[in-house]
């Protein structure tokens, strides 16, 4: 734990802009980038804090944004019940030595309302499969809010978890397509000791579902090991994995796929780097995970 320093907390864009201007004035443009941004939807856990730690190593200042972005939730999704824990998020960030938190309201971020707002639409080739086919409009919502955060905060570097692998690929592509002057860094997934990827949604799992949930990572590891052993093809290894998950009571598999690391196009050989991705519903709780094989 770092010594507790004063943390700046802004809910208003005007306050954020004043702070950002002072930072530009006071910070030497030296060896390290001036500002790293960790965009989050709050309910912070060790996964988010690993992004913070990496940002602290690489940047002179770190700001965390906390905004549950309504634009990225579908009409039947969990926007209303998404965990909101601002006070403990602020304490966690203060203890970690984060310089500032930006926690705007919906009306601050979408001043003319979010219905009919201007949106950034990422390329279909990256968004129509995997999570995109189960969450129409989700990645346009993510791309739009990240564009707004980049424009407001003006970070040199943005940190995103590899846990949301498709999101990371979409943001990297968006920054490239829009010539945005922000470096996008992916940070490896943090796991519970039994392999379950940390997620703000894990709190919704019942005790029974929590016991089942590590099967996602076990399946990813099995697919990776089987495909690399060359005894079976990736396609066969994926099919075995799908059958394992399909047998679980109360679990609904959405996808188990192996894809190229950058384009997310399906791969059918293990002779170059790829990522195995999975999404499944445990009752109403949708969990995702992935395992890059580099
Ligand atoms: O990964 C998340 O928490 C969100 O999708 C993000 C990147 C903060 C955008 O709302």
Boltz pocket constraint, residues with backbone or C-beta under 6 A from the ligand:
constraints:
  - pocket:
      binder: B
      contacts: [[A, 39], [A, 40], [A, 41], [A, 65], [A, 67], [A, 69], [A, 72], [A, 141], [A, 142], [A, 145], [A, 146], [A, 164], [A, 167]]
      max_distance: 6.0
